[in-house]
Structures are given as structure tokens and as C-alpha cells.
Amino acid sequence: MVTPELARELEKVLERFASEAGFSEQRPVDLEFRPGVVGHHKVGRAADIYGVAGRGLERWHERWDAVLEEALRRQSREEGKAIMDRERKTNFGWRLYKALQIHGRWSQPGGYPVQLFGPWTRSEGPWTLISSGLLRAHRDHVHVAK
């Protein structure tokens, strides 16, 4: 169970993500999420998303890293860019993270970063100076709070 405010924000962002990623009522996307409680004093203020389109976020991130490594090995910069452009279209874990980052309005308690953490936080933001411990804790899910 999450707060109505968090539910509305997630619904808005997830609907947009699904539509932009090519999902529909006829072709729904599977999401695995759980209410998040770590670091929050009010139950339901956070949600943790563990999977999208039948694959765990840790697996999507492993795929991302492998494809990035392959792209960096290419002699042609254009070839590497084309590889990453394809991955950006097909990696639903990365696409979900970016949708949450770009379209969501997550809480930012005084003195703390925006409450969006996940496997891509260090490379994509919004808080690239994430500690190794916090990054490790969010390697298999995306955490959002409102």
C-alpha cells in the first residue's frame, strides 16, 4: 500500500513509460514493485520497483553494462553510438529509470538528494555522487519516494 500522492505520481509516470515503450491495453507491461519502507518514517511514502517486462532490474542493468562495454570496444565511434542507440530503445529497465527521472516529481527532504535511486543513478543521475553503499543497496531495484 502506498500513499495516494505516491500512487498518483507513479500512475502518471508509468502510464507515460508504457505508452512510449510501445505497451498498451492489448500488450500490457509487467511491473514488479513493493512498498518501500527503508529510510522513511511514514509507511507508504516510497515504492521499490524490482522488475519490468518480465526481467529483474539487476538483469536489465547487467545487460546495459555488457552492451556499453561492447560499444566502447568498437573502433568506430559511430558504430558504438548505434549500438547504444539500439540499447536505449530495447532496454526497458533503463527506459523505466529514465521515465521516472524525467517525468516524476519525487521528494527531496532537506539536506538529502532527490528520492530516486537505482542501478543507473551514478551514471544517469539525478544524484551522480551516490555513495557506493547506497548504490549497492539499490542495484536490483529502483526506489522512489513522494
N, C-alpha and C positions, 0 to 999 in steps of 0.2 A: 504494500500500500504506500502510495506517495501523496504528498500534499496536492490539492487541486492546482495550485500555481505551477508546481513542477510538472504535473500531468499535462496541463495546457501547453507549456513550453515544449515538452517532449513531443506532444502530438503535432504541433506546428512544424518542428524541425524534421521529425521522422516522416511526416507526410511529404514534405518537400524532397527529402533524401530519396524516398521510394519513387516518387514521380520522376525525378531527374535521373535516377539509376535504371529506369525502364520497367519498374514494377507497377502493378495495377491491381484492381479487384480480381481480374482474371488470372493474373500472375503475381500473387502476393509474396512479400519478402518475409522470411522467418527471422525474428529477433529473439535473443535470449537476454533478458535483463532481470535484475533483482533489486529490491530496495537497498540502498546503501546506508550504513549506519556509522561506519568508522569515521571519527573526527567530527561528527555532527551531534549537537545536543538535542535536536528535535527529530524524532523518528519521522521518516518520510520526506525529508528535505533533499535527499540525494538518491540517485539511481546508478546502478552499475550495469553496463551493457557488456555481456561476455561473448556474444556471437551474433553474426549476421549472415543470412543466406546459407545456413547450414554449416558454417565453419566458425570455429572459435577465433576471437580477435588475435590471440597469440599466433595462430597459424597464418592469418592474413598478414601479420607483421613479419613473420619469418619469410613468407613469400616475397613481400616487399623488399626485404633486405637482400634476398637472393637475386631478384631481378635488378636491383640497384647495383649490386656487385657486378653482374653480367654487363650492364650498361656502361659501367666505368671501365671495364676491360676492353671495350670496343676501341679500335683505333680512330674511327671517325666520330667526331662529336655529334654529327647529325644522326648517325646510327644509334648512338647511345640515347639521344633525345627521343628518337622514335620509339625505342624500347620502353622508356619511362612514360611516354605519352599513352602507349597501349596499356601499360600497367595502371595508370591513373583512371582509365576508363573501366577496367575489369576488376580492380581490387576493391571489393565492397567494404572491407574493413577500413581502408584509407578513406574511401569516399564518405563513409558514415562519420568518421572522425572529422573530416573537413566540413561536412554539413553542420555538425554540432558546433564546430569552431566558428564558422562564418555566420550561421543563421541563428544560433542560440544566444540567449542573454542569461548567463549563469552568474551566480552570486560571487562577490569578491569581498569577503569580510575585511575590515580594516587591518592593514598590515600583512595581509595574505594575498596570494595570487588568485586569479580567476579560477573558479572551481570546475575546471575541465582538465582531467589528467588521463593519459592513456599511453599506449605504446609509441605513438608518434609525437608526444609532447615535446621532447627535446629537439627534434628536427623541424617540427611544424608550428610549435607554439601552442597556446598563446604565451606560455612561460617557458622559454628555452633553457633557463638556468635551473631547471628542476634538479633536485638532488638525486644522486644515484639510488638512494634508499626509496624515495618516493617513486622514481621511475620503475624500479624493480617491483614495487608493490602494485603497480598498475600495468605490468607487462602483458597481462592476459585479459584486461577489460578496460573500458572507458568509464570514468567516474564523472558525473555531472551533479551539480547541486544548485538549488534555486532558493 
